[in-house]
Amino acid sequence: MNQNYDYEVIVIGGGHSGCEAALAASRMGCRTLILNHNLDNTALMPCNPAIGGPAKGNLVRELDAMGGEQARAADSSTLHLRWLNTSKGYAVRTLRAQCDLRDYGAHYTRALSEVPNLYVYQGMASELATDSGRVSGVLTVAGEAFRAARVVLASGTYMRGKVHMGLVSFPSGPLGQVPSGALSDSLVKAGLELARFRTDTTPRICRNSVDWESLELQQSDPEPEAFSHWSPKRTYTGHCCARTRTSVLTHDILKAALGRSPLATREIGVKGPRYCPSLDDKILKFPDKESHPIFLEPVGRNSREIYMQNFSTYMPPDVQLEIIHTLPGCAHALMLRPGYGIEYDYVIPTQLEPWLETRAVRGLYCSGQICGTSGYEEAASLGFMAGVNAALSLQGREPLVLGRDQAYVGVLIDDLTSRGTDEPYRMLPSRCEHRLVMRHDNADRRLCGIGRELGLIDDDRWSAMTARWSEADSEKNRLSSVRIQPDDRTNDLLREIGSAEIEEPVSALDLLRRPEVSWRTLSKLVDTGLGDESGAWIEIEVKYEGYVRRENRHVRRLSSMDKLKIPEDLSYSAVGGLSAEASDKLTGTMPRTLGQASRIPGVNNADIQLIQIAIERLRRSGHEYAGDVG
Ligand SMILES: Cc1cc2nc3c(=O)[nH]c(=O)nc-3n(C[C@H](O)[C@H](O)[C@H](O)COP(=O)(O)OP(=O)(O)OC[C@H]3O[C@@H](n4cnc5c(N)ncnc54)[C@H](O)[C@@H]3O)c2cc1C
């Protein structure tokens, strides 16, 4: 691509979110610039280089099904891979990969360089250019002016970043990067409201200084696996994680040093992630707890650095070293990087439309940690959705808004834009009310068609996927008519797995419905050429058929509210009977549908009924109103 100053889409930030936004927009045909103030930090993982886990793994699979890059970045850099939650059944299990920090970033760098209409440039954005309430470009600290009608802001934890180590603090981005200051002022000037959050990370210790033999080691799963629907499945050896724990001694040292933690002295007043608390937080909130598990995890195949999961702290480096030495296996550990906390600006996400465009500045989209989230997976998913929506709006097409019953990213965006968040938002299974229909194993069936329509799933991938579906569908059909005979072989196997013997022939699918009978067990009784992935899908489909049917009925009931559009010009102050709180919240959030309005905290059922009546009145008065969505 030629170097120039005119683009259709500009993405500010080369993190997880910025990379996905730029890839999506450019692959959808838009001339795109990705502006990053340091090209060497592309898709940098400033915390643990791990991808996936509960709910986050679902985000990665969904993104992959729609044509995003993160699953492939994880597959190309995995060192260690495990299924989590396996004891709770196939329907809720989730993959987690420990990745090589450098390989992961290198994958994104390569992917960005391969799209012909995507230009990657090193520069620090300092100002948004706007024209009559619309974005028109980006200015850099070096005085360059780039023009574009759509801008995606994905500047992460860098805006007015301030690092804390003990009672010392200084302006900084994460992991020693340069913070970004001027852009915050420009956003405020443009009418956006910003607030501050904090997050933290752990010290890194030297691999060679850990006594691995004294620790409980955790190997990768022996079965081949992959995040992406299209990557070859692999097993991983040569890297392992290990478990150690804090003790009463660790906690005593921490308690004695609390006066040196900026959390205890309230030097930092802003909120951090509740679901991933620092050691300082744990000691302050649960002083009686005697031990916390800590996981030692590699950060790269050629790196000596070991990440200490669950050990993030704001303590000064000397205290960090002292507490590290209290952990089994770490008595002589060398600290390579001290842990730290960082506070930063974010854009209050209720100012965003459900397609991530800001209401204050049209054409400006926000994605990633800048919207108040935490996590690489949340950031990448939001980036993809922002990039897609920027491209769709340029093409004059309807925005892509996924429902809470369609995708985890739909839940993520609805939570952020309807309810906002008072702490860095992390995706959790419990946030998703339709978990049974939104599983790891069916992300492709839910979302691949959308990726195809967007033009992000090419012919090869689409035909591989549709062939896989039809093979699994016909095998499921066939198995309903295959009869399993009550012979010795069958009953021996059933006894072995603790399942009741059969006395009459039963269909293979009925046998699979039994909780003790897995796809693997069935494969010993029936000849089936189907792979484990499609097999797992059939197993889940038949085992949970009843629950899924019930869930789908519930989804249909709820989605009628999500289909009822609220006219953009509805004045809440004129809706008689609305509480002042509801009226304020609704005016601030401007929900697009009745469903979205119902999820805003402070808006109750009576308020919803009043809005419904107001919409009905408008409709009867001949208001130009689109009615149901989609
Ligand atoms: C200390 C720390 C600990 C964390 N701990 C965890 C954790 O335990 N678990 C977890 O899931 N997540 C954690 N995270 C969060 C995770 O790192 C982020 O959620 C994720 O990196 C966000 O991705 P992003 O793309 O939104 O932003 P980032 O990864 O922060 O990327 C932002 C990008 O924007 C660029 N940029 C910024 N300003 C400008 C500008 N003005 N002009 C041009 N480019 C700019 C930067 O160079 C960078 O490339 C942690 C983050 C930090 C910093």
The ligand as an SDF file (V2000), in Angstrom:
LIG
                    3D

 53 58  0  0  0  0  0  0  0  0999 V2000
   -0.1090   -4.4030   34.4960 C   0  0  0  0  0  0  0  0  0  0  0  0
   -1.2030   -5.1100   33.7650 C   0  0  0  0  0  0  0  0  0  0  0  0
   -1.7470   -6.2570   34.2810 C   0  0  0  0  0  0  0  0  0  0  0  0
   -2.7680   -6.9060   33.6250 C   0  0  0  0  0  0  0  0  0  0  0  0
   -3.2760   -8.0570   34.1250 N   0  0  0  0  0  0  0  0  0  0  0  0
   -4.2000   -8.7510   33.4510 C   0  0  0  0  0  0  0  0  0  0  0  0
   -4.6650  -10.0020   33.9110 C   0  0  0  0  0  0  0  0  0  0  0  0
   -4.2630  -10.4880   34.9450 O   0  0  0  0  0  0  0  0  0  0  0  0
   -5.5930  -10.6580   33.2000 N   0  0  0  0  0  0  0  0  0  0  0  0
   -6.0670  -10.1430   32.0510 C   0  0  0  0  0  0  0  0  0  0  0  0
   -6.8980  -10.7770   31.4100 O   0  0  0  0  0  0  0  0  0  0  0  0
   -5.6470   -8.9770   31.5870 N   0  0  0  0  0  0  0  0  0  0  0  0
   -4.7320   -8.2800   32.2680 C   0  0  0  0  0  0  0  0  0  0  0  0
   -4.2910   -7.0970   31.8040 N   0  0  0  0  0  0  0  0  0  0  0  0
   -5.0160   -6.4990   30.7450 C   0  0  0  0  0  0  0  0  0  0  0  0
   -4.5890   -6.8080   29.3520 C   0  0  0  0  0  0  0  0  0  0  0  0
   -3.2310   -6.6210   29.2360 O   0  0  0  0  0  0  0  0  0  0  0  0
   -5.3600   -5.8440   28.5310 C   0  0  0  0  0  0  0  0  0  0  0  0
   -6.7350   -6.0430   28.7450 O   0  0  0  0  0  0  0  0  0  0  0  0
   -5.1060   -5.9320   27.0640 C   0  0  0  0  0  0  0  0  0  0  0  0
   -3.7600   -5.7980   26.7620 O   0  0  0  0  0  0  0  0  0  0  0  0
   -5.8970   -4.8190   26.4230 C   0  0  0  0  0  0  0  0  0  0  0  0
   -5.6910   -4.8130   25.0710 O   0  0  0  0  0  0  0  0  0  0  0  0
   -5.8880   -3.4770   24.2560 P   0  0  0  0  0  0  0  0  0  0  0  0
   -5.5770   -3.8050   22.8570 O   0  0  0  0  0  0  0  0  0  0  0  0
   -7.1850   -2.8790   24.5910 O   0  0  0  0  0  0  0  0  0  0  0  0
   -4.7930   -2.4900   24.8510 O   0  0  0  0  0  0  0  0  0  0  0  0
   -3.2300   -2.6320   25.0050 P   0  0  0  0  0  0  0  0  0  0  0  0
   -2.8180   -4.0430   24.9480 O   0  0  0  0  0  0  0  0  0  0  0  0
   -2.9050   -1.8430   26.2020 O   0  0  0  0  0  0  0  0  0  0  0  0
   -2.6790   -1.9330   23.7050 O   0  0  0  0  0  0  0  0  0  0  0  0
   -2.8220   -0.5460   23.5030 C   0  0  0  0  0  0  0  0  0  0  0  0
   -2.0520   -0.1520   22.2740 C   0  0  0  0  0  0  0  0  0  0  0  0
   -2.2850    1.2050   22.0050 O   0  0  0  0  0  0  0  0  0  0  0  0
   -1.0500    1.8560   21.6880 C   0  0  0  0  0  0  0  0  0  0  0  0
   -1.2480    3.2610   22.0090 N   0  0  0  0  0  0  0  0  0  0  0  0
   -1.6400    3.7860   23.1970 C   0  0  0  0  0  0  0  0  0  0  0  0
   -1.7870    5.1090   23.0840 N   0  0  0  0  0  0  0  0  0  0  0  0
   -1.4920    5.4250   21.7990 C   0  0  0  0  0  0  0  0  0  0  0  0
   -1.4560    6.6440   21.0690 C   0  0  0  0  0  0  0  0  0  0  0  0
   -1.7780    7.8020   21.6440 N   0  0  0  0  0  0  0  0  0  0  0  0
   -1.1040    6.5980   19.7680 N   0  0  0  0  0  0  0  0  0  0  0  0
   -0.7720    5.4390   19.1690 C   0  0  0  0  0  0  0  0  0  0  0  0
   -0.7860    4.2620   19.8290 N   0  0  0  0  0  0  0  0  0  0  0  0
   -1.1490    4.2540   21.1160 C   0  0  0  0  0  0  0  0  0  0  0  0
   -0.0340    1.1320   22.5330 C   0  0  0  0  0  0  0  0  0  0  0  0
    1.2560    1.2630   21.9760 O   0  0  0  0  0  0  0  0  0  0  0  0
   -0.5450   -0.2990   22.4080 C   0  0  0  0  0  0  0  0  0  0  0  0
   -0.0780   -0.8810   21.2280 O   0  0  0  0  0  0  0  0  0  0  0  0
   -3.2600   -6.3950   32.4400 C   0  0  0  0  0  0  0  0  0  0  0  0
   -2.7240   -5.2370   31.9090 C   0  0  0  0  0  0  0  0  0  0  0  0
   -1.6920   -4.5920   32.5690 C   0  0  0  0  0  0  0  0  0  0  0  0
   -1.1410   -3.3490   32.0010 C   0  0  0  0  0  0  0  0  0  0  0  0
  1  2  1  0
  2  3  1  0
  2 52  2  0
  3  4  2  0
  4  5  1  0
  4 50  1  0
  5  6  2  0
  6  7  1  0
  6 13  1  0
  7  8  2  0
  7  9  1  0
  9 10  1  0
 10 11  2  0
 10 12  1  0
 12 13  2  0
 13 14  1  0
 14 15  1  0
 14 50  1  0
 15 16  1  0
 16 17  1  0
 16 18  1  0
 18 19  1  0
 18 20  1  0
 20 21  1  0
 20 22  1  0
 22 23  1  0
 23 24  1  0
 24 25  2  0
 24 26  1  0
 24 27  1  0
 27 28  1  0
 28 29  2  0
 28 30  1  0
 28 31  1  0
 31 32  1  0
 32 33  1  0
 33 34  1  0
 33 48  1  0
 34 35  1  0
 35 36  1  0
 35 46  1  0
 36 37  1  0
 36 45  1  0
 37 38  2  0
 38 39  1  0
 39 40  1  0
 39 45  2  0
 40 41  1  0
 40 42  2  0
 42 43  1  0
 43 44  2  0
 44 45  1  0
 46 47  1  0
 46 48  1  0
 48 49  1  0
 50 51  2  0
 51 52  1  0
 52 53  1  0
M  END
$$$$
